[in-house]
Amino acid sequence: FYLVFLPFQGVTEGYNGTIFAYGQTGSGKSFTMQGIVDPSTQKGIIPRAFEHIFESVQCAENAKFLVRASYLEIYNEDIRDLLGADTKQKLE
């Protein structure tokens, strides 16, 4: 599968960051993105990115941050919000 990072280092400077995973079913996209909690060496990109962002925010002085994240799945032309209350609900 393909994994694309778009400007991620600039997120604490106000730029949007995107991580895009594309590939066949069963190729490891979800595991790469989510990983598992224990052992910590198996954490995925999402928890590692959140750690990086929140460590940067915590160290910043005289700045306010609004952190927003979305985790979307596009499959067979249907879009689902994987962070929403009902992950089976299709988005318009």
C-alpha positions in Angstrom: 0.0 0.0 0.0 1.0 3.7 -0.3 1.5 6.0 2.7 1.8 9.7 2.0 2.8 12.4 4.5 1.9 16.0 3.6 3.6 18.9 5.5 3.5 17.6 9.0 6.3 19.5 10.6 4.4 22.8 10.1 1.2 21.8 12.0 2.2 23.7 15.1 2.8 26.7 12.9 -0.8 26.7 11.7 -0.4 24.6 8.6 -2.7 21.6 7.9 -1.1 18.2 8.0 -2.4 15.0 6.2 -1.5 11.4 6.4 -3.0 9.4 3.5 -2.9 5.6 3.4 -4.1 3.9 0.2 -4.1 0.2 -0.7 -5.9 -3.0 -1.0 -8.0 -4.5 1.7 -5.9 -6.4 4.2 -2.6 -4.7 3.2 -2.0 -3.3 6.7 -3.2 0.3 6.4 -5.3 0.3 9.6 -2.5 -1.4 11.6 0.1 1.1 10.3 -2.2 4.0 11.2 -3.5 2.7 14.6 -1.0 0.1 15.7 -1.4 -1.5 19.2 -0.8 0.1 22.6 1.4 -2.6 24.1 4.3 -2.9 23.4 4.8 0.8 22.7 7.1 -0.1 19.8 4.0 -1.2 17.9 2.1 2.1 18.2 0.8 3.4 14.9 1.3 6.7 13.1 -1.8 8.3 14.6 -0.8 7.9 18.3 2.8 8.9 17.5 1.6 12.0 15.6 -0.6 13.0 18.5 2.2 12.6 21.0 4.4 14.8 18.8 1.8 17.5 18.4 0.8 17.6 22.1 4.5 17.7 23.2 5.1 20.6 20.9 1.9 22.4 22.1 2.9 21.8 25.7 6.4 23.4 25.2 5.1 26.4 23.3 4.9 29.7 25.2 2.6 32.6 24.6 0.5 30.7 22.0 -2.9 29.2 21.8 -3.7 26.1 19.8 -6.8 24.5 18.5 -6.2 20.9 17.6 -8.7 19.2 15.3 -8.4 15.7 13.9 -10.4 13.6 11.5 -10.0 9.9 10.6 -12.0 9.1 7.5 -12.4 5.9 5.6 -13.3 6.0 1.9 -14.4 2.6 0.6 -16.5 1.9 -2.5 -17.3 5.6 -2.8 -18.8 5.7 0.8 -17.2 8.0 3.4 -17.3 7.1 7.1 -16.0 9.1 10.1 -14.0 6.6 12.2 -13.9 9.0 15.1 -17.6 9.6 15.1 -20.2 8.1 17.6 -21.5 5.7 14.9 -18.6 4.5 12.7 -21.0 2.6 10.4 -22.9 5.8 9.4 -22.1 7.1 6.0 -21.4 10.8 5.5 -23.0 12.9 2.8 
